[in-house]
Amino acid sequence: MQNIDKHNTENEIPIYRLLSELRKEGLRCQSYVMAAWLEGLALDISRRRLSGSEAAELLRNTADTLLYQAQGID
């Protein structure tokens, strides 16, 4: 019985490593997407010469959009 338990644990270790690497890669991809999105917002603010309050409103609207997407509400 001990050999079976040990064997299962050894087989699961590569799976945990794979899942961990996939999670890290997913976080990296999300970071790139968010960086691009923020860069786009910054460009939009500059091009439209938005005031501070207008820029803040744009950021709030963007945050709301992201929250709805995270909740699965489009």
N, C-alpha and C positions, 0 to 999 in steps of 0.2 A: 504494500500500500504506500509506503514511503517513496518508493521509486516512481510510482505513478504521479504523486503530488509534486515531486521534484521535477519530473519530466515536464509536466504541464506548466510549471512556473518558468522553466527554462525556455519553453516554446513561446510563452507570452512576452518575454522580455523584448524580443525583436518587434513585436506588435506594438508595445508601448513606446519603443524608440521611434517607430514609424509614425505613430499617431502624434507624438511630440514634435517630430520634424514637420509633419503636415500642418500642425497648429502654428508653429513658428513661421512657416512659409505663408500661411493664410494671414497672419498678423502683418508680415512684411508687405504683402500685396495690399492689404487694407490701408497700411500707412502710405504707400505710394498713391493710392487713389485719393485719400484724404489730402495729401500734400498737393496733388494736382487740383483738387477741388478748391482748396484754400487759395492757391495761386490764381485760379480763375476768378474767385471772388475779389481778390486784391486788385487784379487787372480791371475788373468791372467797376470797382469803387473809384479807381484812378481815372479811367476813361470817362466815366459819367460825372466825375468830380463831385461825388456825393459828400454831403456834410457829415459830421460825426453822428448825428442822430439818424440820418438816412442810412449810413453804413451799419449802424447798430441794428436798425430795423431789418436790413437785408440779412445780417448775420442771424438774427432771431428767426426770421422766416426759414432760413437754411437749416438752422438747428431743429425747428419743428418738422421740416421735411425729413430730415435724417431720423428723428425719433419715430415718425409714422412708418418709415421704411423698416426700421428696426423691429417695430411691432407687427410688421406684415400688413400694414394698412396703406394702401396706395391712394 
